[in-house]
């Protein structure tokens, strides 16, 4: 039985890849009229035949969202995560307050929204996950899908560790006195001091190298932090147990595909907004809140001359919108064919950026309160990333009345924000793999077993991050595996694939065929010129300004850590040229003929693209042969 399964897998892979990259008829866009907006799912006779064939073969149904709300909540859960709470507010404060919105909105309009619409509509049009969708419209750029899935896999390894840390804090939040609010714990040192306005203004001398209880709880109790990345140490059993528990929850959230994911997102996406609203109301009632808001939004127009401000704005857009990770394509693939993905794009982008903006008020009102209570400048307490979630905010919570209540609210919000991002990314990964090998995986409990294997492997690799040196490994993963440079590079190639090879007019017509009207002509201009230009400029700047990763406390990543980081980066982006070279090597014909074939949409009997391929006349938008095919906007 094992040999038969392996043989089926190998034959299925060989047949499928050959059908995409070698046996390429000449399809075109269908000239059918746009569908009536009656909510009726468009489905062709050929697709019906495939559905019947799937039933005969015993394949499980691919599934669809039960309602539009499930899709919106799933995408919102994917893109609205920890970065909205712990990264955007700090970047806004650091880069000139309200002035930061100028480059942020510019990148959003020129890069974020066009790429967001491109990926969601691509998934909806092809009814395929990230890998198969790109291989079907432009086989030469099939590496885009594989690269994005590798980045998702890296993200699944380290991102979930944040939830394990938050769960550890949540458990300790139910004690009668928060353990990070005093220095009477077994892990506290003699230099532990409560920093407040009383001992800072009374002239009381503080011990040399004094630390606060919240820092000692984070470093000595939670992380048991080592002195550097060269000292990993043993796995923390308590954090490993928290990590295991979070992985179990993620597994059952994705267990039954969109049937389970679509129901869970009702809780995981809406609950953080309830917690955020509670924390916001509490924050604006605290003394010093106004000072925090001023620091958050106080405009400094001179900061616009700093290129780093523009770099931060660009990378924040790519991080917070889940662009180039394949998740949006996978989630869009479960939509009905005539779903209005254009309006969904506007709504979700507005929701994402609006959440980031409001989260800044919730965070900086509390930081303003903490700065006033301690008698220090807010610059001394404002932090980003894990430092905000596990040091700055817990310290502020400890100063409030009923600190346990606010600690529970905050860490529940952190867990929910991270949880839906994690399991929706996992669902996107499973969608892509399943669409690659549907006849192999969509039988019996094979999908559930494959999902279990992925979760177990990611859990085992993630154990390295719950060691005393794990925080350094986490920073290396975070900086390199899903780095801004990698996302920018993928976005450039996505823009080239649609804007210069497949054709912006053709892609615009595909969207029009689904929703009944054309998106703004501005998007065609972005896909072809503006988006790749902005992404290329930002990518070049990121390379020019590259410097070794700082791991905190004056520690710079050693050579082996930098090499490991670049290896993580290359593990994804290197698939772009490798897949292209493999496709060129295995496609018959002259080099020009190979390019010409691989720049055409690739129909496949296993793909749900029946509404797209109807005749034999097609020319790629990019001029690869004699003549002027670019003059043919739609054949």
WOJO-V181862 format. One record per residue. N is the residue number from 1. PHI is phi in whole degrees, -180 to 180 (* if undefined). D_FIRST is the distance of its C-alpha to the first C-alpha in whole Angstrom. Layout:
n:N phi:PHI d_first:D_FIRST
n:N phi:PHI d_first:D_FIRST
//
This chain:
n:1 phi:* d_first:0
n:2 phi:-63 d_first:4
n:3 phi:-63 d_first:5
n:4 phi:-65 d_first:5
n:5 phi:-65 d_first:6
n:6 phi:-63 d_first:9
n:7 phi:-62 d_first:10
n:8 phi:-60 d_first:11
n:9 phi:-62 d_first:12
n:10 phi:-67 d_first:14
n:11 phi:-63 d_first:15
n:12 phi:-62 d_first:16
n:13 phi:-64 d_first:18
n:14 phi:-62 d_first:20
n:15 phi:-64 d_first:21
n:16 phi:-68 d_first:22
n:17 phi:-68 d_first:24
n:18 phi:-63 d_first:26
n:19 phi:-68 d_first:27
n:20 phi:-85 d_first:29
n:21 phi:-102 d_first:30
n:22 phi:-123 d_first:31
n:23 phi:-84 d_first:31
n:24 phi:-117 d_first:34
n:25 phi:-65 d_first:36
n:26 phi:-107 d_first:39
n:27 phi:-85 d_first:39
n:28 phi:-140 d_first:42
n:29 phi:-73 d_first:43
n:30 phi:-66 d_first:43
n:31 phi:-100 d_first:47
n:32 phi:-67 d_first:46
n:33 phi:-69 d_first:49
n:34 phi:-62 d_first:48
n:35 phi:-73 d_first:47
n:36 phi:-68 d_first:49
n:37 phi:-87 d_first:49
n:38 phi:-114 d_first:48
n:39 phi:77 d_first:45
n:40 phi:-88 d_first:43
n:41 phi:-69 d_first:39
n:42 phi:-77 d_first:40
n:43 phi:-152 d_first:37
n:44 phi:-92 d_first:37
n:45 phi:-64 d_first:36
n:46 phi:-65 d_first:33
n:47 phi:-65 d_first:31
n:48 phi:-62 d_first:32
n:49 phi:-63 d_first:30
n:50 phi:-69 d_first:27
n:51 phi:-61 d_first:27
n:52 phi:-64 d_first:27
n:53 phi:-63 d_first:24
n:54 phi:-64 d_first:22
n:55 phi:-66 d_first:22
n:56 phi:-63 d_first:21
n:57 phi:-78 d_first:18
n:58 phi:79 d_first:18
n:59 phi:-81 d_first:18
n:60 phi:-73 d_first:21
n:61 phi:-66 d_first:24
n:62 phi:-69 d_first:25
n:63 phi:97 d_first:28
n:64 phi:-144 d_first:32
n:65 phi:-64 d_first:34
n:66 phi:-69 d_first:36
n:67 phi:-155 d_first:39
n:68 phi:-64 d_first:41
n:69 phi:-61 d_first:42
n:70 phi:-62 d_first:38
n:71 phi:-63 d_first:38
n:72 phi:-62 d_first:42
n:73 phi:-69 d_first:41
n:74 phi:-66 d_first:38
n:75 phi:-67 d_first:39
n:76 phi:-61 d_first:42
n:77 phi:-64 d_first:40
n:78 phi:-70 d_first:38
n:79 phi:-89 d_first:42
n:80 phi:-96 d_first:44
n:81 phi:-137 d_first:43
n:82 phi:-65 d_first:45
n:83 phi:-61 d_first:46
n:84 phi:-65 d_first:48
n:85 phi:-95 d_first:50
n:86 phi:-107 d_first:50
n:87 phi:-115 d_first:50
n:88 phi:-61 d_first:52
n:89 phi:-57 d_first:55
n:90 phi:-67 d_first:56
n:91 phi:-63 d_first:56
n:92 phi:-64 d_first:58
n:93 phi:-65 d_first:60
n:94 phi:-69 d_first:60
n:95 phi:-108 d_first:60
n:96 phi:98 d_first:64
n:97 phi:62 d_first:63
n:98 phi:-62 d_first:63
n:99 phi:-65 d_first:64
n:100 phi:-61 d_first:60
n:101 phi:-69 d_first:59
n:102 phi:-65 d_first:61
n:103 phi:-67 d_first:58
n:104 phi:-62 d_first:55
n:105 phi:-69 d_first:56
n:106 phi:-65 d_first:57
n:107 phi:-66 d_first:53
n:108 phi:-63 d_first:52
n:109 phi:-73 d_first:54
n:110 phi:-87 d_first:53
n:111 phi:-124 d_first:49
n:112 phi:-62 d_first:48
n:113 phi:-66 d_first:48
n:114 phi:-60 d_first:48
n:115 phi:-71 d_first:44
n:116 phi:-62 d_first:43
n:117 phi:-65 d_first:44
n:118 phi:-59 d_first:42
n:119 phi:-73 d_first:39
n:120 phi:-67 d_first:39
n:121 phi:-71 d_first:40
n:122 phi:-63 d_first:38
n:123 phi:-64 d_first:35
n:124 phi:-67 d_first:36
n:125 phi:-71 d_first:37
n:126 phi:-92 d_first:34
n:127 phi:56 d_first:32
n:128 phi:-136 d_first:29
n:129 phi:-74 d_first:29
n:130 phi:-58 d_first:31
n:131 phi:-73 d_first:29
n:132 phi:-66 d_first:28
n:133 phi:-64 d_first:32
n:134 phi:-70 d_first:33
n:135 phi:-67 d_first:31
n:136 phi:-83 d_first:32
n:137 phi:-89 d_first:36
n:138 phi:-158 d_first:36
n:139 phi:-56 d_first:34
n:140 phi:-62 d_first:36
n:141 phi:-104 d_first:36
n:142 phi:-62 d_first:32
n:143 phi:-63 d_first:32
n:144 phi:-58 d_first:34
n:145 phi:-67 d_first:31
n:146 phi:-65 d_first:29
n:147 phi:-62 d_first:32
n:148 phi:-65 d_first:33
n:149 phi:-71 d_first:29
n:150 phi:-65 d_first:30
n:151 phi:-66 d_first:33
n:152 phi:-62 d_first:32
n:153 phi:-62 d_first:29
n:154 phi:-61 d_first:32
n:155 phi:-62 d_first:34
n:156 phi:-63 d_first:31
n:157 phi:-72 d_first:32
n:158 phi:-101 d_first:35
n:159 phi:-63 d_first:37
n:160 phi:-70 d_first:35
n:161 phi:-64 d_first:37
n:162 phi:-59 d_first:40
n:163 phi:-68 d_first:39
n:164 phi:-65 d_first:39
n:165 phi:-62 d_first:42
n:166 phi:-64 d_first:44
n:167 phi:-64 d_first:42
n:168 phi:-60 d_first:44
n:169 phi:-65 d_first:47
n:170 phi:-61 d_first:46
n:171 phi:-60 d_first:46
n:172 phi:-76 d_first:49
n:173 phi:-76 d_first:51
n:174 phi:-92 d_first:51
n:175 phi:-79 d_first:54
n:176 phi:-63 d_first:57
n:177 phi:-134 d_first:58
n:178 phi:-59 d_first:56
n:179 phi:-66 d_first:55
n:180 phi:-94 d_first:56
n:181 phi:-101 d_first:59
n:182 phi:-149 d_first:61
n:183 phi:-110 d_first:61
n:184 phi:-102 d_first:61
n:185 phi:-91 d_first:57
n:186 phi:-66 d_first:56
n:187 phi:-87 d_first:55
n:188 phi:-72 d_first:58
n:189 phi:-103 d_first:60
n:190 phi:-69 d_first:64
n:191 phi:-91 d_first:64
n:192 phi:-71 d_first:62
n:193 phi:-139 d_first:65
n:194 phi:-81 d_first:65
n:195 phi:-87 d_first:66
n:196 phi:-144 d_first:68
n:197 phi:-65 d_first:71
n:198 phi:-71 d_first:74
n:199 phi:-78 d_first:73
n:200 phi:-89 d_first:73
n:201 phi:-102 d_first:76
n:202 phi:-84 d_first:78
n:203 phi:82 d_first:78
n:204 phi:-65 d_first:76
n:205 phi:-75 d_first:75
n:206 phi:-105 d_first:71
n:207 phi:-59 d_first:69
n:208 phi:-65 d_first:68
n:209 phi:59 d_first:65
n:210 phi:-67 d_first:64
n:211 phi:-129 d_first:61
n:212 phi:-94 d_first:61
n:213 phi:-63 d_first:58
n:214 phi:-70 d_first:56
n:215 phi:-70 d_first:55
n:216 phi:-69 d_first:55
n:217 phi:-64 d_first:53
n:218 phi:-67 d_first:50
n:219 phi:-86 d_first:50
n:220 phi:-98 d_first:51
n:221 phi:-101 d_first:49
n:222 phi:-77 d_first:46
n:223 phi:-87 d_first:45
n:224 phi:50 d_first:47
n:225 phi:-61 d_first:48
n:226 phi:-84 d_first:48
n:227 phi:-80 d_first:51
n:228 phi:-176 d_first:49
n:229 phi:-67 d_first:45
n:230 phi:-76 d_first:45
n:231 phi:-118 d_first:45
n:232 phi:-74 d_first:42
n:233 phi:80 d_first:42
n:234 phi:-78 d_first:40
n:235 phi:-70 d_first:38
n:236 phi:-77 d_first:40
n:237 phi:-64 d_first:38
n:238 phi:-68 d_first:40
n:239 phi:-68 d_first:39
n:240 phi:-63 d_first:35
n:241 phi:-66 d_first:35
n:242 phi:-62 d_first:37
n:243 phi:-63 d_first:34
n:244 phi:-62 d_first:31
n:245 phi:-62 d_first:33
n:246 phi:-66 d_first:34
n:247 phi:-66 d_first:30
n:248 phi:-62 d_first:29
n:249 phi:-62 d_first:31
n:250 phi:-61 d_first:30
n:251 phi:-59 d_first:27
n:252 phi:-76 d_first:28
n:253 phi:-70 d_first:30
n:254 phi:-106 d_first:27
n:255 phi:-51 d_first:25
n:256 phi:-105 d_first:25
n:257 phi:69 d_first:26
n:258 phi:-67 d_first:30
n:259 phi:-64 d_first:30
n:260 phi:-87 d_first:30
n:261 phi:-61 d_first:32
n:262 phi:-63 d_first:34
n:263 phi:-88 d_first:36
n:264 phi:-67 d_first:36
n:265 phi:-65 d_first:38
n:266 phi:-59 d_first:41
n:267 phi:-86 d_first:41
n:268 phi:-70 d_first:40
n:269 phi:-90 d_first:42
n:270 phi:-83 d_first:45
n:271 phi:-60 d_first:46
n:272 phi:-58 d_first:47
n:273 phi:-69 d_first:49
n:274 phi:-63 d_first:51
n:275 phi:-65 d_first:51
n:276 phi:-64 d_first:52
n:277 phi:-65 d_first:55
n:278 phi:-62 d_first:56
n:279 phi:-68 d_first:56
n:280 phi:-67 d_first:58
n:281 phi:-62 d_first:61
n:282 phi:-65 d_first:61
n:283 phi:-65 d_first:61
n:284 phi:-73 d_first:64
n:285 phi:-92 d_first:66
n:286 phi:-85 d_first:66
n:287 phi:-65 d_first:69
n:288 phi:91 d_first:69
n:289 phi:-63 d_first:66
n:290 phi:-62 d_first:68
n:291 phi:-62 d_first:69
n:292 phi:-64 d_first:65
n:293 phi:-66 d_first:65
n:294 phi:-62 d_first:67
n:295 phi:-64 d_first:66
n:296 phi:-68 d_first:62
n:297 phi:-115 d_first:64
n:298 phi:-57 d_first:67
n:299 phi:-76 d_first:67
n:300 phi:-129 d_first:68
n:301 phi:-63 d_first:69
n:302 phi:-67 d_first:69
n:303 phi:-68 d_first:65
n:304 phi:-67 d_first:64
n:305 phi:-82 d_first:66
n:306 phi:-89 d_first:63
n:307 phi:-60 d_first:60
n:308 phi:-64 d_first:58
n:309 phi:-63 d_first:58
n:310 phi:-70 d_first:57
n:311 phi:-64 d_first:54
n:312 phi:-63 d_first:53
n:313 phi:-65 d_first:54
n:314 phi:-65 d_first:51
n:315 phi:-67 d_first:48
n:316 phi:-64 d_first:49
n:317 phi:-61 d_first:48
n:318 phi:-69 d_first:45
n:319 phi:-67 d_first:44
n:320 phi:-81 d_first:45
n:321 phi:-101 d_first:44
n:322 phi:62 d_first:40
n:323 phi:-76 d_first:41
n:324 phi:71 d_first:38
n:325 phi:-103 d_first:35
n:326 phi:82 d_first:34
n:327 phi:-68 d_first:34
n:328 phi:-64 d_first:37
n:329 phi:-65 d_first:35
n:330 phi:-65 d_first:32
n:331 phi:-68 d_first:34
n:332 phi:-66 d_first:36
n:333 phi:-68 d_first:33
n:334 phi:-93 d_first:33
n:335 phi:-79 d_first:36
n:336 phi:-69 d_first:37
n:337 phi:-61 d_first:39
n:338 phi:-101 d_first:42
n:339 phi:-64 d_first:42
n:340 phi:-80 d_first:45
n:341 phi:-69 d_first:44
n:342 phi:-66 d_first:47
n:343 phi:-66 d_first:49
n:344 phi:-59 d_first:46
n:345 phi:-62 d_first:46
n:346 phi:-61 d_first:50
n:347 phi:-63 d_first:49
n:348 phi:-69 d_first:47
n:349 phi:-67 d_first:48
n:350 phi:-64 d_first:52
n:351 phi:-64 d_first:50
n:352 phi:-65 d_first:48
n:353 phi:-67 d_first:52
n:354 phi:-64 d_first:54
n:355 phi:-64 d_first:51
n:356 phi:-60 d_first:52
n:357 phi:-64 d_first:56
n:358 phi:-68 d_first:56
n:359 phi:-61 d_first:54
n:360 phi:-61 d_first:56
n:361 phi:-66 d_first:59
n:362 phi:-62 d_first:57
n:363 phi:-79 d_first:57
n:364 phi:-79 d_first:60
n:365 phi:-65 d_first:62
n:366 phi:-71 d_first:61
n:367 phi:-66 d_first:61
n:368 phi:-63 d_first:65
n:369 phi:-61 d_first:65
n:370 phi:-66 d_first:64
n:371 phi:-63 d_first:66
n:372 phi:-69 d_first:69
n:373 phi:-65 d_first:68
n:374 phi:-90 d_first:68
n:375 phi:70 d_first:71
n:376 phi:-124 d_first:69
n:377 phi:-74 d_first:68
n:378 phi:-65 d_first:65
n:379 phi:-62 d_first:64
n:380 phi:-80 d_first:63
n:381 phi:-117 d_first:61
n:382 phi:-73 d_first:59
n:383 phi:-138 d_first:56
n:384 phi:-127 d_first:52
n:385 phi:70 d_first:49
n:386 phi:-57 d_first:48
n:387 phi:-62 d_first:51
n:388 phi:-73 d_first:52
n:389 phi:-72 d_first:50
n:390 phi:-117 d_first:50
n:391 phi:-128 d_first:54
n:392 phi:-65 d_first:56
n:393 phi:-69 d_first:55
n:394 phi:-58 d_first:54
n:395 phi:-64 d_first:58
n:396 phi:-67 d_first:59
n:397 phi:-61 d_first:58
n:398 phi:-65 d_first:59
n:399 phi:-89 d_first:63
n:400 phi:-87 d_first:63
n:401 phi:-66 d_first:63
n:402 phi:52 d_first:61
n:403 phi:-63 d_first:58
n:404 phi:-62 d_first:55
n:405 phi:-61 d_first:55
n:406 phi:-72 d_first:55
n:407 phi:-66 d_first:53
n:408 phi:-63 d_first:50
n:409 phi:-61 d_first:51
n:410 phi:-66 d_first:50
n:411 phi:-75 d_first:47
n:412 phi:-64 d_first:46
n:413 phi:-64 d_first:46
n:414 phi:-61 d_first:45
n:415 phi:-64 d_first:42
n:416 phi:-67 d_first:41
n:417 phi:-61 d_first:42
n:418 phi:-78 d_first:40
n:419 phi:-65 d_first:37
n:420 phi:-71 d_first:37
n:421 phi:-62 d_first:37
n:422 phi:-68 d_first:34
n:423 phi:-77 d_first:32
n:424 phi:-71 d_first:33
n:425 phi:-63 d_first:32
n:426 phi:-65 d_first:28
n:427 phi:-64 d_first:28
n:428 phi:-63 d_first:29
n:429 phi:-63 d_first:27
n:430 phi:-65 d_first:24
n:431 phi:-61 d_first:25
n:432 phi:-64 d_first:26
n:433 phi:-67 d_first:22
n:434 phi:-64 d_first:21
n:435 phi:-69 d_first:23
n:436 phi:-71 d_first:22
n:437 phi:-130 d_first:18
n:438 phi:-64 d_first:19
n:439 phi:-71 d_first:16
n:440 phi:-91 d_first:14
n:441 phi:-92 d_first:15
n:442 phi:-83 d_first:17
n:443 phi:-138 d_first:15
n:444 phi:54 d_first:15
n:445 phi:-109 d_first:15
n:446 phi:-66 d_first:14
n:447 phi:-64 d_first:17
n:448 phi:-63 d_first:19
n:449 phi:-69 d_first:16
n:450 phi:-64 d_first:17
n:451 phi:-60 d_first:21
n:452 phi:-61 d_first:20
n:453 phi:-64 d_first:19
n:454 phi:-62 d_first:22
n:455 phi:-63 d_first:24
n:456 phi:-65 d_first:23
n:457 phi:-64 d_first:24
n:458 phi:-64 d_first:27
n:459 phi:-63 d_first:28
n:460 phi:-65 d_first:28
n:461 phi:-66 d_first:30
n:462 phi:-68 d_first:32
n:463 phi:-61 d_first:33
n:464 phi:-62 d_first:35
n:465 phi:-84 d_first:37
n:466 phi:-104 d_first:38
n:467 phi:-100 d_first:40
n:468 phi:-57 d_first:44
n:469 phi:-96 d_first:43
n:470 phi:-66 d_first:41
n:471 phi:-62 d_first:44
n:472 phi:-68 d_first:44
n:473 phi:-64 d_first:40
n:474 phi:-58 d_first:40
n:475 phi:-65 d_first:43
n:476 phi:-65 d_first:42
n:477 phi:-59 d_first:39
n:478 phi:-65 d_first:41
n:479 phi:-80 d_first:43
n:480 phi:-110 d_first:41
n:481 phi:-68 d_first:37
n:482 phi:-122 d_first:39
n:483 phi:-73 d_first:42
n:484 phi:-61 d_first:45
n:485 phi:-63 d_first:45
n:486 phi:-65 d_first:41
n:487 phi:-65 d_first:41
n:488 phi:-64 d_first:45
n:489 phi:-64 d_first:43
n:490 phi:-65 d_first:40
n:491 phi:-66 d_first:43
n:492 phi:-62 d_first:45
n:493 phi:-70 d_first:42
n:494 phi:-62 d_first:41
n:495 phi:-65 d_first:45
n:496 phi:-66 d_first:45
n:497 phi:-61 d_first:42
n:498 phi:-87 d_first:43
n:499 phi:-78 d_first:47
n:500 phi:-122 d_first:47
n:501 phi:-108 d_first:44
n:502 phi:-69 d_first:43
n:503 phi:108 d_first:46
n:504 phi:-65 d_first:48
n:505 phi:-65 d_first:49
n:506 phi:-65 d_first:46
n:507 phi:-66 d_first:44
n:508 phi:-62 d_first:47
n:509 phi:-65 d_first:47
n:510 phi:-60 d_first:44
n:511 phi:-65 d_first:45
n:512 phi:-61 d_first:48
n:513 phi:-64 d_first:45
n:514 phi:-79 d_first:43
n:515 phi:-103 d_first:46
n:516 phi:93 d_first:49
n:517 phi:-153 d_first:51
n:518 phi:-87 d_first:51
n:519 phi:-65 d_first:51
n:520 phi:-58 d_first:54
n:521 phi:-58 d_first:55
n:522 phi:-57 d_first:55
n:523 phi:-66 d_first:51
n:524 phi:-63 d_first:51
n:525 phi:-65 d_first:54
n:526 phi:-67 d_first:52
n:527 phi:-59 d_first:48
n:528 phi:-92 d_first:50
n:529 phi:-124 d_first:53
n:530 phi:-67 d_first:54
n:531 phi:-63 d_first:50
n:532 phi:-63 d_first:49
n:533 phi:-67 d_first:53
n:534 phi:-64 d_first:53
n:535 phi:-67 d_first:49
n:536 phi:-65 d_first:50
n:537 phi:-62 d_first:54
n:538 phi:-68 d_first:52
n:539 phi:-64 d_first:49
n:540 phi:-63 d_first:52
n:541 phi:-63 d_first:54
n:542 phi:-64 d_first:51
n:543 phi:-73 d_first:51
n:544 phi:-64 d_first:55
n:545 phi:-93 d_first:55
n:546 phi:-65 d_first:52
n:547 phi:-145 d_first:53
n:548 phi:-57 d_first:51
n:549 phi:-67 d_first:49
n:550 phi:-92 d_first:51
n:551 phi:-99 d_first:50
n:552 phi:91 d_first:53
n:553 phi:57 d_first:55
n:554 phi:76 d_first:56
n:555 phi:-91 d_first:53
n:556 phi:-103 d_first:52
n:557 phi:-55 d_first:48
n:558 phi:-67 d_first:48
n:559 phi:-59 d_first:47
n:560 phi:-67 d_first:44
n:561 phi:-70 d_first:43
n:562 phi:-65 d_first:44
n:563 phi:-63 d_first:42
n:564 phi:-62 d_first:39
n:565 phi:-62 d_first:40
n:566 phi:-68 d_first:41
n:567 phi:-65 d_first:37
n:568 phi:-63 d_first:36
n:569 phi:-64 d_first:38
n:570 phi:-69 d_first:37
n:571 phi:-61 d_first:33
n:572 phi:-103 d_first:34
n:573 phi:-69 d_first:37
n:574 phi:-67 d_first:36
n:575 phi:-70 d_first:33
n:576 phi:-61 d_first:35
n:577 phi:-72 d_first:37
n:578 phi:-64 d_first:33
n:579 phi:-66 d_first:32
n:580 phi:-65 d_first:35
n:581 phi:-65 d_first:35
n:582 phi:-65 d_first:32
n:583 phi:-64 d_first:32
n:584 phi:-65 d_first:35
n:585 phi:-70 d_first:34
n:586 phi:-100 d_first:31
n:587 phi:-96 d_first:33
n:588 phi:-72 d_first:36
n:589 phi:108 d_first:39
n:590 phi:-70 d_first:42
n:591 phi:-61 d_first:42
n:592 phi:-65 d_first:44
n:593 phi:-65 d_first:42
n:594 phi:-64 d_first:39
n:595 phi:-59 d_first:41
n:596 phi:-63 d_first:42
n:597 phi:-68 d_first:38
n:598 phi:-76 d_first:37
n:599 phi:-99 d_first:40
n:600 phi:-102 d_first:39
n:601 phi:-58 d_first:37
n:602 phi:-112 d_first:33
n:603 phi:-68 d_first:32
n:604 phi:-144 d_first:28
n:605 phi:-62 d_first:27
n:606 phi:-97 d_first:25
n:607 phi:-97 d_first:28
n:608 phi:-90 d_first:30
n:609 phi:-125 d_first:33
n:610 phi:-66 d_first:34
n:611 phi:-74 d_first:38
n:612 phi:-104 d_first:38
n:613 phi:-108 d_first:38
n:614 phi:-131 d_first:40
n:615 phi:-146 d_first:42
n:616 phi:-113 d_first:42
n:617 phi:-115 d_first:45
n:618 phi:-154 d_first:44
n:619 phi:-132 d_first:45
n:620 phi:-64 d_first:45
n:621 phi:-64 d_first:47
n:622 phi:-77 d_first:48
n:623 phi:-74 d_first:50
n:624 phi:-111 d_first:48
n:625 phi:-132 d_first:49
n:626 phi:-64 d_first:53
n:627 phi:103 d_first:54
n:628 phi:-134 d_first:54
n:629 phi:-67 d_first:51
n:630 phi:-69 d_first:52
n:631 phi:-76 d_first:55
n:632 phi:-100 d_first:52
n:633 phi:-69 d_first:51
n:634 phi:-156 d_first:49
n:635 phi:-104 d_first:48
//
